[in-house]
């Protein structure tokens, strides 16, 4: 009977492990499937085209050039390889400012003369670039040409320096500012949290009295249970004004504020895991070291820390994972400016904060939606790289 029960539990554990692995694999496949669709998406909004007069020699424009033209930052065709002439951007809704409903043949539900009028506008202006729905574009009678539609490339996505997913007519999906902002905030947070966390762990494991340890350990573990939004409120109400006044900054929502809040949030995890690993060092090893004439600090440095290196590495990985994946607190204190970070006193935006802030507004299946899923893929790869690095470090046997 005992063996039967053991086999039943063994089978349940196997099924649970198999099911968990399958679910994780399906989640990863879904994540990459949704994200990879971005690279087959046209640079111009779906269902729209860019049309120019047939006399215009320009046949294609990059997403950045399109944005610059419709933002009135590029004003001459010569700047994009065309003839000298002032660029005249035309958006579809402007046609209702040029013509009355009667002139467009409005019949109560649609405008049957729209294609004809759009064709007349393009044909009459050699310097025009018209952003119009494809279904309202008239049959081409040689008076206009449609710019070649390119798809979003991997280089546009990973090397682009502008994240403007709602720009019209060509959204910008450059994730380089988001990646650098995430790495900057996380790296500085770990630089702050790691020495402090290891110091507290060493104190609690090797130096603190049993009474002090009983007080500190529950207190530190309690910090790990505080919701991230509470840390965000603390950062917004205390840390941000303090940094703004102390450093004389125009705004306090900066990468430095995010790093400090993340460091505070990562401390309980690093302290708890590292302290448990150090306390698991066999007592006989400590006593042998002291018997050989080593001081307490030499024993900690040469015996305890090398023996607990695996647990310490796990603490570091968990701390980095907490820093990289944190959303709400970072969203509240970093300023959410999707710009290339140049200093810690500048507002930045991280990948998790971007996903949290924009996913609810992105149309399902659209380019913006797919770009956010691709950000999730990047976050997954970064976290996996950190875990693999920690695993490689752990395989190196410490010399004790």
C-alpha positions in Angstrom: 0.0 0.0 0.0 2.8 2.4 0.9 4.5 1.7 -2.5 1.3 2.4 -4.3 0.9 5.7 -2.6 4.5 6.6 -3.4 4.0 5.7 -7.1 0.8 7.8 -7.2 2.6 10.9 -5.8 5.6 10.2 -8.0 3.3 10.2 -11.1 1.5 13.4 -9.9 4.8 15.1 -9.6 5.9 14.0 -13.0 2.7 15.2 -14.6 3.0 18.5 -12.8 6.5 19.0 -14.0 5.6 18.0 -17.5 2.5 20.3 -17.6 4.5 23.2 -16.2 7.2 22.8 -18.8 4.7 22.7 -21.6 2.9 25.8 -20.4 6.1 27.7 -20.1 7.1 26.6 -23.6 3.7 27.6 -25.0 4.0 31.0 -23.4 7.5 31.6 -24.9 6.3 30.4 -28.4 3.2 32.7 -28.2 5.4 35.7 -27.1 7.8 35.3 -30.0 5.1 34.5 -32.5 3.2 37.7 -31.7 6.3 39.8 -31.6 7.9 38.5 -34.8 4.9 39.6 -36.8 6.2 43.2 -36.4 8.8 42.6 -39.1 6.2 41.9 -41.8 4.3 45.1 -41.0 4.4 48.1 -43.4 6.1 51.2 -42.1 3.0 53.3 -43.1 -0.2 52.8 -41.2 -2.1 49.7 -42.3 -4.7 50.5 -45.0 -3.1 53.8 -46.0 -0.7 54.8 -48.8 1.6 57.7 -49.6 1.0 59.2 -53.0 2.9 61.8 -54.9 2.5 63.6 -58.2 3.8 61.7 -61.2 6.4 64.4 -61.9 8.0 63.7 -58.6 11.1 61.4 -59.0 11.0 60.2 -55.3 9.9 56.6 -55.1 10.6 55.7 -51.5 11.1 57.3 -48.1 12.3 55.9 -44.8 10.0 56.0 -41.7 12.1 58.7 -40.2 11.9 60.9 -43.4 8.1 60.4 -43.5 7.8 61.5 -39.9 10.0 64.5 -40.4 8.0 65.6 -43.5 4.6 65.4 -41.7 6.1 67.1 -38.7 7.2 69.9 -41.0 10.9 69.4 -40.2 11.8 68.4 -43.8 10.4 71.1 -46.1 12.2 70.6 -49.4 12.1 67.6 -51.7 15.8 68.1 -52.5 16.5 67.0 -48.9 15.1 63.5 -49.7 16.5 63.1 -53.2 13.9 64.9 -55.2 13.7 68.1 -57.2 13.9 71.5 -55.6 10.5 72.4 -54.3 8.6 73.0 -51.1 7.0 69.8 -49.7 3.2 70.0 -49.3 2.1 67.3 -46.9 -1.6 66.4 -47.3 -3.6 64.4 -44.8 -6.9 62.7 -45.7 -9.1 64.7 -43.3 -8.0 67.9 -45.0 -10.2 67.1 -48.0 -13.3 67.9 -45.9 -11.8 71.4 -45.4 -11.5 71.9 -49.1 -14.8 70.6 -50.3 -18.3 70.7 -49.0 -20.4 67.5 -48.6 -22.4 68.4 -51.7 -19.2 68.6 -53.8 -18.1 65.2 -52.4 -21.5 63.7 -53.4 -22.6 62.9 -49.8 -25.6 60.6 -49.9 -26.2 60.2 -46.2 -23.7 57.4 -45.6 -20.7 57.8 -47.9 -18.8 60.2 -50.2 -18.8 58.6 -53.7 -16.7 61.5 -55.3 -13.9 61.2 -52.7 -11.5 59.3 -55.0 -12.1 61.7 -57.9 -11.4 64.7 -55.7 -8.3 63.1 -54.2 -7.0 62.4 -57.7 -7.5 66.0 -58.7 -5.6 67.3 -55.6 -2.6 65.1 -56.3 -2.6 65.8 -60.0 -2.7 69.6 -59.5 0.3 69.9 -57.1 3.7 68.6 -58.2 5.1 69.0 -54.7 2.3 67.2 -52.7 2.7 64.0 -50.7 -0.8 62.7 -49.8 -1.5 60.3 -46.9 -4.8 58.7 -47.8 -6.7 55.4 -47.3 -5.9 52.9 -50.0 -9.6 52.4 -50.7 -10.2 56.0 -51.5 -7.3 56.2 -54.0 -8.6 56.6 -57.5 -7.5 54.5 -60.4 -4.1 55.5 -61.5 -4.3 57.4 -64.8 -0.7 58.4 -64.8 -1.1 61.6 -62.7 0.3 60.1 -59.5 2.5 57.4 -58.1 2.4 55.5 -54.9 5.6 55.4 -52.8 7.0 51.9 -52.3 5.8 50.4 -49.1 8.6 49.0 -47.0 8.3 46.7 -43.9 9.7 47.5 -40.5 13.2 46.0 -40.4 15.2 44.5 -37.6 17.7 47.3 -37.7 14.9 49.9 -37.6 13.6 48.2 -34.4 16.8 47.5 -32.5 18.9 50.4 -33.7 16.2 53.1 -33.9 16.5 55.9 -31.4 12.9 57.1 -31.4 9.9 55.3 -29.8 6.8 57.1 -31.1 4.3 54.2 -31.7 1.4 56.6 -32.3 3.1 58.8 -34.9 1.2 59.2 -38.1 1.6 58.3 -40.9 4.7 56.3 -40.0 5.0 55.1 -36.4 8.5 54.9 -34.9 9.5 51.7 -33.1 13.1 52.3 -32.1 13.7 50.4 -28.9 17.3 51.4 -28.3 16.4 54.1 -25.7 14.2 51.6 -23.9 16.9 48.9 -23.7 19.5 51.4 -22.6 17.1 52.9 -20.0 16.3 49.5 -18.6 20.0 48.4 -18.4 21.1 51.8 -16.9 18.5 51.8 -14.1 18.9 48.1 -13.3 22.8 48.2 -13.4 23.0 51.2 -11.1 20.3 49.6 -8.8 22.4 46.5 -8.5 25.6 48.5 -7.9 23.8 50.1 -4.9 22.0 47.1 -3.6 24.7 44.4 -3.9 27.3 45.7 -1.5 24.7 46.9 1.0 22.8 43.6 0.7 25.9 41.4 1.1 27.1 43.6 4.0 23.9 43.1 5.9 23.9 39.4 5.1 27.4 39.0 6.4 26.5 40.9 9.6 23.4 38.9 10.2 25.1 35.6 9.5 28.4 36.0 11.2 28.5 39.0 13.5 25.0 39.8 14.8 23.8 38.3 18.1 21.0 35.8 18.1 18.6 38.4 19.6 19.6 41.0 16.9 19.1 38.5 14.2 15.7 37.6 15.4 14.7 41.2 15.1 16.4 42.0 11.8 15.4 38.9 9.8 11.6 39.3 10.1 11.9 43.0 9.5 13.8 42.5 6.3 11.5 39.8 5.1 8.6 42.0 5.8 10.0 44.6 3.3 9.9 42.0 0.5 6.1 41.8 1.0 5.4 45.5 0.5 3.6 46.0 -2.9 5.7 47.7 -5.6 3.1 50.5 -5.9 3.8 51.5 -2.3 7.5 51.8 -3.1 6.5 53.9 -6.1 4.4 56.2 -3.9 7.3 56.5 -1.5 9.7 57.4 -4.3 7.2 59.9 -5.8 6.5 61.6 -2.5 9.9 61.5 -0.9 12.8 60.5 -3.2 11.8 62.5 -6.2 11.4 65.9 -4.4 14.6 65.2 -2.4 16.7 64.6 -5.5 15.2 67.5 -7.3 16.0 69.9 -4.5 19.4 68.4 -3.6 20.8 68.2 -7.1 18.9 71.3 -8.3 17.2 69.4 -11.2 14.3 70.7 -13.3 12.4 67.4 -12.6 13.1 64.8 -9.9 11.7 61.8 -12.0 15.0 60.5 -13.2 17.0 57.3 -13.8 18.7 57.9 -10.4 15.4 58.0 -8.6 14.4 54.7 -10.3 17.7 53.1 -9.4 17.5 54.0 -5.8 13.9 52.7 -5.5 14.8 49.5 -7.3 17.9 49.0 -5.0 15.6 49.3 -1.9 13.2 46.8 -3.5 16.0 44.3 -4.3 17.7 44.5 -0.9 15.3 42.1 1.0 15.8 39.4 -1.7 19.5 39.7 -1.8 19.9 39.8 2.0 17.6 36.9 2.7 19.0 34.5 0.1 22.6 35.4 0.7 22.3 35.2 4.5 20.7 31.8 4.3 23.5 30.5 2.1 26.2 31.8 4.5 24.5 30.3 7.5 24.5 26.9 5.7 28.3 26.9 5.8 29.3 23.9 8.1 30.3 24.9 11.6 33.3 22.6 11.4 34.8 24.6 8.5 34.6 27.8 10.5 36.1 26.2 13.5 38.9 24.6 11.5 39.7 28.0 10.0 39.9 29.7 13.4 41.9 26.8 14.8 44.5 27.3 12.0 45.0 30.9 13.3 42.7 32.8 10.9 40.9 35.8 12.2 37.1 36.0 12.0 37.3 38.3 9.0 39.7 36.0 7.2 37.3 33.1 7.9 34.4 35.0 6.4 36.4 36.1 3.3 38.2 32.8 2.6 35.8 30.2 3.9 32.2 31.3 4.3 31.8 33.5 1.2 33.5 30.9 -1.2 31.4 28.1 0.3 28.2 30.1 -0.1 29.1 31.5 -3.5 26.3 29.5 -5.2 23.7 31.0 -2.9 25.2 34.4 -3.2 25.0 34.1 -7.0 21.4 33.1 -6.7 20.8 36.2 -4.6 22.4 38.4 -7.2 20.4 36.8 -10.0 17.1 37.3 -8.1 18.1 40.8 -7.3 18.8 41.6 -10.9 15.6 39.9 -12.0 13.6 42.0 -9.6 15.3 45.2 -10.9 15.0 44.4 -14.6 11.4 43.2 -14.4 10.0 45.8 -12.0 7.2 47.8 -13.5 4.9 50.0 -11.3 7.6 51.6 -9.1 9.8 52.5 -12.1 6.8 53.7 -14.1 6.1 56.3 -11.3 9.5 57.7 -10.6 11.6 57.7 -13.8 9.7 60.2 -15.8 8.9 57.8 -18.7 10.8 59.8 -21.4 11.7 57.5 -24.3 15.0 59.3 -25.1 18.5 58.1 -25.3 19.9 58.2 -21.7 23.0 60.3 -21.2 23.1 60.7 -17.4 21.5 59.4 -14.3 19.8 62.8 -13.7 17.8 62.4 -16.9 14.3 61.0 -17.3 14.2 57.6 -18.9 11.8 54.8 -19.8 12.2 51.1 -19.2 10.9 48.1 -21.1 8.5 46.9 -18.4 7.1 50.4 -17.8 6.5 50.8 -21.5 4.6 47.5 -21.8 2.5 48.3 -18.7 1.7 51.8 -19.9 0.9 51.1 -23.5 -0.5 47.6 -23.9 -4.0 48.5 -22.9 -4.1 51.2 -25.6 -2.5 49.2 -28.5 -5.0 47.8 -31.0 -4.9 44.0 -30.9 -2.9 42.6 -33.8 -1.5 46.0 -34.9 2.1 47.1 -35.2 2.1 48.8 -31.8 0.7 45.6 -30.2 3.3 43.4 -31.9 6.1 45.8 -30.9 5.1 45.6 -27.3 5.3 41.8 -27.5 8.7 42.1 -29.1 9.7 44.2 -26.1 8.6 41.2 -23.9 10.9 39.0 -26.0 13.8 41.3 -25.4 13.1 41.3 -21.6 12.9 37.5 -21.7 16.3 37.2 -23.5 17.9 39.7 -21.1 16.7 37.7 -18.0 17.7 34.4 -19.6 21.2 35.8 -20.3 21.5 36.9 -16.7 20.5 33.4 -15.5 22.9 31.6 -17.9 25.8 33.9 -16.7 25.0 33.0 -13.1 25.0 29.3 -14.0 28.4 29.6 -15.7 29.8 31.4 -12.6 28.4 28.7 -10.3 30.1 25.9 -12.2 33.5 27.4 -11.2 34.4 25.5 -8.1 35.6 27.8 -5.3 39.0 27.1 -3.9 38.6 26.8 -0.1 
